């Protein structure tokens, strides 16, 4: 009986320790600013490095590809939870072929920016980026919100409250809680989670054209999450569901064509 008691006590203690570690270190598990994938691509576009002030001490390093801010639409690109601006060069090389301006921002805590990323802080950074575009003459109705992975949660948050030209979601998740339960099924995620990005509850509030892109071989965010968001999204909506793409989708001609058609037909 004594050994059974010790065994049960050890299991309970280990479980409590695991919960404490998850609670206090969860943001280190969610945000990975030092990850450095896709870092060797040649820059084939012309851009200006700009800094967007989001608080007294924090300015976001950002890249602006400017073609015609007054007459052409502008893609406001919110990147995912890992890496820096340079890790999106391969995407910008292709997006630059479209007849749009592009502003790619980096979050606080990323790309050598000061500050710490949290759900609340990323929403604030995104809103300040919209304000920055407004201040240089770009109206919201000329802005296409583009979210990549974690950035889809930010794009949906902004998109449900403003009338932008449209919204593009690449490899989106339904919520961080849903995603976390896949990796930590033994933990009470709903009780522990700080940053939720609850996109599935917000998608019904999106009243602007939406394009959802997801690879069916995504092994990080299951394709079914992107499909569920698409099914619950309002019209007008379009999808690009590729058979062979994983989480970081291939920016090939098929994907680019889907974005171009969306920009031309749905966001007029």
Helices and strands as residue ranges (DSSP letters): H 2-30, E 48-53, E 59-65, E 74-78, G 85-88, H 89-95, E 101-105, H 119-135, G 140-142, E 143-148, H 150-159, E 166-170, H 176-183, H 189-192, H 199-202, G 203-205, E 210-215, H 223-232, E 237-242, H 253-261, I 262-266
